[in-house]
């Protein structure tokens, strides 16, 4: 399981397209860099920790997604869809990874 999460770190290479295109949205792919740290995660009970971490990411996705949709509907600002999608995707990855590190190193399974 830890090798699968480790491969997500290679998606950070896509951020190099910023230097070609000049679009700052590509810099959000730098959120994948911390996934290289999951290679050394302890293997005992890691599935439980991953389950808890993905629950936190799912909650972030629901709350942020609903809040963004309501904001876009109330302000009629459709230009916010692209940055909101990037923040939703990147933010859920960050929440999942931070939660995984917390449960693995500090919190553990009780």
N, C-alpha and C positions, 0 to 999 in steps of 0.2 A: 504494500500500500504506500509506503513512503517513497518508493521510486516514482510512482505515478504523480504524486504531488511535486516531486523534485523537477519533473519535466515541465511543469508549468512555468518555471523560472526562465526557460528559453524563449517564452513569448516576450520577454523584455527586449529582445533584439529588435522587435518591431518599432521601438521608440527611436531607432536610428533614422527612420523615415522623416523625422522632424527636420533633420539637416538637409534632406532632399526636397521636401515639400514646403517646409516652413510653417506647417500647421501645428499649433500647440496641443491639439487633441492627441497626437501621437505620444506625447510625453506621459500620458496616463498609463501607458504600457510599462512604465518603470515600476508600477505597483507589483509587477510579477517578480521583481528581483528578490524580495524576501523569501520566496518559495524555495530558493536554493538552500535556505537554512533548514528546511524540513527533512533534508536527507539524513541529518544526524539526530532526528527525533527518536526518542526511545520507542521501542516497538511494543512494550507491554501496555496493554489497554489503549492502544492508539486509536482503535476504531471507535471506542466510546468517546474519546476526546474529539475526534473528527466529527462525530454525530452532534456533540454539543456545539462545536464551532460552526457547523453548517446551520444549525438551528438559529444561532445568533445572526448569521448572514441572511438567512431567510427573513427574520424579523426586521432587519435593516431594510431589506428590499421591499417588504410590504409597506412599512411606514414611510420610507423615503419616496417610494413610487406613488403611493396614494397622495402624499403631500405635494409632490411635484405635479401630478395630474390635476389636482384641485387648484393649485396656483396657476397653472397654464390655462385652465378653464376660466378662472375668475379674471385674469388679466388679458386673455386672448393673445398672448405672446407666443406664437408658434415657433419663433426662432430659438426658444429655450429647449426644444425637444432633443437636439443633438448633444448639447453639453449635459443635459439631465441624464441622458442615456449613458454617457461616459462616466458621470459621477455615480450613477447607480451601479454600473458594472464594476468599476474600479473600487468603489466604496465597499461593495459586498465582498470583494476579494480581500481587501484590507481587514475588514471586520472578521472574516473567517480566519485569516492568518494570525491576527493578533489574539483572537480567542484560542486558537490552537496552541500558540506559544504559552499563553497564560495557563491553560489546562495542563499542558505537558510539563512546564517548569514550576509554576507557582501553585496553581490550584489543585491539580491532580484529581483523582477520583476518590471520593470518600465513601 
